[in-house]
Amino acid sequence: MTYANDMPTVQKVSRTDAGLAAELRVSVMRLRRRLMGERHPDNELSLSTMSALGVLYRRGELGLAELAQIERVQPPSMTRTVKWLAEQGLVVRRPHDTDRRQVLVSLTARGRDMVLADRASRDAWLTRRLADLTADERAVLRQAAPIIERLAQGD
């Protein structure tokens, strides 16, 4: 048993896959919620809008349909989001080189700066929290991070 804030906490070990699934679900949701609260103070964009910018940052220029598919939204929804982002100067749209029916979207310098500032704020908080862990706990998380990413990518 460990103590946090003078309250005993019990570290549970899941004995079944269903138990592990439940614990991971709750833990990941709580971490996500906490990270959402650690956004850059100047960022007023919605989480879905920031997610689209993040995809463009990681993958580079994408077609609207591909961006919608990655973000798991309908193309008309993504079209509205991209239109608004372009109006804010965060992305640029251009016609595809060979298929004029397609629109390609990429980040502007302002969009890139917004993504990087928001990530830096969240990363700083998480870095401080990681410093409170033991070296062994951080080693476990280093091994778990790619596995969690693989789980997140599954269909």
N, C-alpha and C positions, 0 to 999 in steps of 0.2 A: 504494500500500500504506500502511495506517495501523498504528499500534502501540497496543496496549492491554495494560497490565500487562507490558510488555517482550516481548510475544509478537506477531509480525506477524499481522495479519488482512487478508484479501483481500476487498475489496468486489466481489461478483459482480453482474453485470447479466444478468438472465434474457433469453434471446433468443427463447424460445417461450412460448406460453401455459401449456403443461404445466410448464415450468421455473418460471415465475412462480407457478403454483398450488402447486408443491412448496415453494418458498421462503416464500410467504405462510403456508401451512399450518404449517410448522415455526416460523416467527417468531411467529405469533399464538398458537400453543400454548405456546411458551416464555413469552411475555408474560403469558398467562392464568395459567400456573403461578406465575410470579413475583408477580403481583397477588394470587393466592390466599394466598400467604405473607405478604402485607402487610395482612392483615385486622386489625381492631381487637382488641387483646389480650383484651378481656372477652367477645368473641363466640365462643361455643362451638356455634353453630348450624351445621348442615350447609350445604354450598353450594347444594343444591337448595332447601332451606328458605329461605335468604337470597334465592335467585332469585325465589321466589314472593312474598316480602315486597317485593322490588324492583319486581316487576310491579304490585303493589297500590299502591305508592308512586307510580309513574309514571302509572298509568291510573285510579286511584281504585277505587271499589267495583265488584266484578265478581261475576258468577255463578260457581258452582263449575265448571260445565262449560266456561265460557269461560276461566277461569283454567287448568284442566287442558289445554285446547287450546293456549293460549299457551305453556305450559310443556312441551308435548309429552309429557304423561303421561296415563295412563288416569284417568277420573273417580274410581273407587274409591280409587286411590292419592292423588289430590288431596284427597279427602274425609278420609282418615286424616291427611294433613299438616295440613289446616286445623283438624281437631279438636284435634290436638296444639298448634298455634299458639294456638288459642283458650284451651286449658288453661293456656298460659304467659302469657296476657294480651297477646299480640302482635296478635291480630286479633279482630274480633267478627263473628258470623254473625247474619243476620236473614232472615226469610222475605221473598220478593219481594212487592211491593205488590199485584200483580194475579194472580200465579200462585203459590199456596201450595206447589206442588211444588218450586219453585226456592228455592235458598238464596243470598243475597248475602253477600259477604265484604268487609270493609274493615279497614284498619289502625287500631290503637289508637294513642294518643300514645306508648306504650312501644315499639310496633312501628316507628313512624316514627322515633323517636330511635335505635333500633338500626340501622336502615337508614342514617340520616344519619351516625352515628358510624363505621360500617364504611366507608362511602364516603369520608368525610373522611380516614381513615387511608390508604386506597389512593390517593386523589387526592394526598395530601401526598407519598407516595413517588414517584408518577409526575411530579409537578411538579418535584421535586428532580432526577429523571433528565432531564427535558426541559431543565432549565437547563444541562445539560452539552452540549446540542446547539447547533449554529450557528443563527443566525436563518434561514438558507436551509433547513436541515433541518426546523426547526419549521414553516416555511411549507409545505413539502411535506406534512408530517403534517396540517396544517390542511386541506389539499385532500384528502388521502387518507381522513381520518376519516369523512366522510359516505359515501364510496364503500365503505369497509369495512363500515359499518353497512348499506348497501344489500345487500351480499353476504350479510351475516348474516341478513337478513330473507327472502332468497329461499327457495323451496321445493325 
